[in-house]
Amino acid sequence: MPEFRKLLDGYARFRSAHYAAERARWEELAEGQEPPVMIIACCDSRVDPATIFDTQPGQAFVLRNVANLVPPYEIGGGLHGASAAIEFAVTDLGVRHMVVMGHGACGGIKAALAGPADVRGHNFIDGWISILDQPRERILADPEIHDKQHALELAAIGQSLANLRTFPFIAEREAAAELSLHGCHFSIAKGRLFVLDEAEDAFRPA
């Protein structure tokens, strides 16, 4: 119970400080949202996008899931929670930027590297991280890659960006320069953010 009590204490601080100071902004947001950015991040408790980017309410539409993954576009079978959020952000909210943010020491990436045996007994994780099967096999087969965890963390960002581009409404808007896609990786230990330069296929310090 003390853990939940801490949440309520945090709410009390929010209500008396931030909300009181920004009440007009909150009243405006109650009428609707027009976030210019969508952030797709990992649900890891250590990498909250609002904290890392110091965003304000209404600034970013955030989707968080295991290993910040985007599935390829498909309309058959299953419940497509991630795809629904992506569709809503682009076609209804009209976001102009989409950011895929990976991070260091990602447990989802660790599970992907270990393979199905590592997630035996989990009904959903194994299928989800199969999105990374192709880059995983490439990285595991390359003897020149020594830090395979970090390599797959970066490759997962690229894979998610590639999968975003399989959504017709994203490809159309990107081609029309109405939407920009970005990738970045956050180092938990050092608090450093690295941004993907797709032209050079390299991550550079922000």
N, C-alpha and C positions, 0 to 999 in steps of 0.2 A: 504493500500500500504506500510506503514512503515514496516510491518512484512515481506513482500517479500523483501524489501530493505535490511533488516537485513541478509537475506539469501545471497543476492548478496555481501554484505559487508564481510560475512564469506567466500564466495568463493574467494574474493580478498585477504584475509589474507592467505587462503590455497595456492593460486597460488604463492604468493610472498614468503611464508615461507616454508611450508611442501613440496610442489611440487618442488620448486627450490632446496631444500636440498636433495630430494629423486628422482630426475629426472631419474636417471639410473634405479631405481626400477620400476617406472611407465612405462618406455619404455619396460622393461622386461615383465611386466604384460600385456602390449598391445598384446603380442604374445600368451597369454593364461593364464589360471589359474589352479592351483593344490592345492587348500586349503585342509589341512589335517583334518579340523573340520567343521561340520555343527552345527549351533546353531538354535534351534527352540525357539523363544521368543515371548512375547506378543508385540502387536503394540503400547502399552501404551508409550506416549511420554517421560515418566520419566525413562524408563528402556532400554536405548540403549545398546545393547550388546557390541558394539565397544568401548563405554565409560567405561562400567563396567569392561570388560576384557582387556582394553587398547590394543586392537588388531591393527595390521598393515594391510594395504590393501593386499589382497590376502591370509590372514591367515585364515579367516573363511567365509564359505558360510552360509548366514543368511536367515532364513524364519521367518517372523513375521506375526502373525494373532491374532485375539481376543482370549485372555486367553491361548496363547501358546499351542493350541490343535493340536493333530494329529488324523485324522479320521481313523477308521479301514480300512484295505485293502479291496477294492471292485473295480470292473472294469465296472460295469453296470451304465448307466444313469448319467447325470449331468456332470458338469465341475469340474475336480479335481485339482484345483490349488495347494493345499498343497501336494497332492500325487505326482503331476508332479515334484515339486521341490525336494521332497524326492528321487524320482526315479533318477532324473538327478544327484543329489549329490552323490548317492551311486554307480550307475551303470556307469555313464559317468565320473564323477570327481574322483571317488574312495576315498571318504573321509574315514578316519580311526576311527573317533570319531564322535558321534552324541550326542549333549547336549540339553536337554529340560530344559529351564530356566523359572520358574514361579516367581512371585513377590508378595509382600504385597500390600494390598489395590487395588486389581485387580477388575476393573469394570465388566469384563466379568464373573468373579466368583460370584460377587454380583448379577448379573442378573440371573445366573444359580440358585442361592439359592432362589431368589424371585419367580422363576417360570415363565411360559408363560405370566402371566398377566403383569409382569414388562416390557416386551418388545413388548406389543401389538402395532401393527402399523408398526413394523419393518419386512421387508420381509425376511431377511436373518439371523438375530441374533438368533432367537428362534431355528431354525433348527440346526444351528452350535453348540450352547451350549448344545443341546440334547446329544452330545457326553458324557456329564457328568451326564446323568440321573441316572445311576446305583450308582456311588459314592455319588451323591447328596442325593438320597433317604436313603442310609445307614447312612449318617452323620446326616440328619435331624431326623432320627428315634432313634438316640443314645443319651439318656439323659446325658450321661457322657461327651459328647463333648460340651463344653461351647462356645468356639470360633469357630463357624462353618465356618466362612469366611476363617480363617487361615487353618482349617482342610481341606476344599475343595480345597484351593490353593495347598496344598501338595498332596492331592489325585489326583488332575488333572495332576500333573507331573507324578505320577505313572500310571495313565490311559493312558497318551500319550506314555509312554515307552512301556506299554503293547500293545497298538495299533501299535506301530512301529514294534513290533515283529510279527505282523500278515502279514507283507509284506514278501513274500517268499525270496526275494533277501537280505533282512536284516537278517532274521533268519538264512539263509545259511552262510552268512559272519560272523555273530556273533558266530555260532557254530564252524566255522573254525578258530576262533580267528583273523579274519581279520578286524573286526569292533567291537568297544566298545561303549556301550550306557551309558549315564550319566544323572543324574537329579540334579538340584540345584534350590534354592529359594533365591531371593534377597529381603532384607528388605530395603525399600526405606527410612524409617525414620532413621535407624541406619547405613545404608551403609554396611550392613553385608551380606555375601554370605554363604549359608549353602548347603552342598553337600550331596546327598543321598547315604547312605550305604545300598544297596539293600539287602545284606545278613542279616543285622540287622533291616531292614525296619525303618531306622532312619536317620534324617538329622543332620549333624554335621557341626560346623563352619569350613570354609575353612582355 
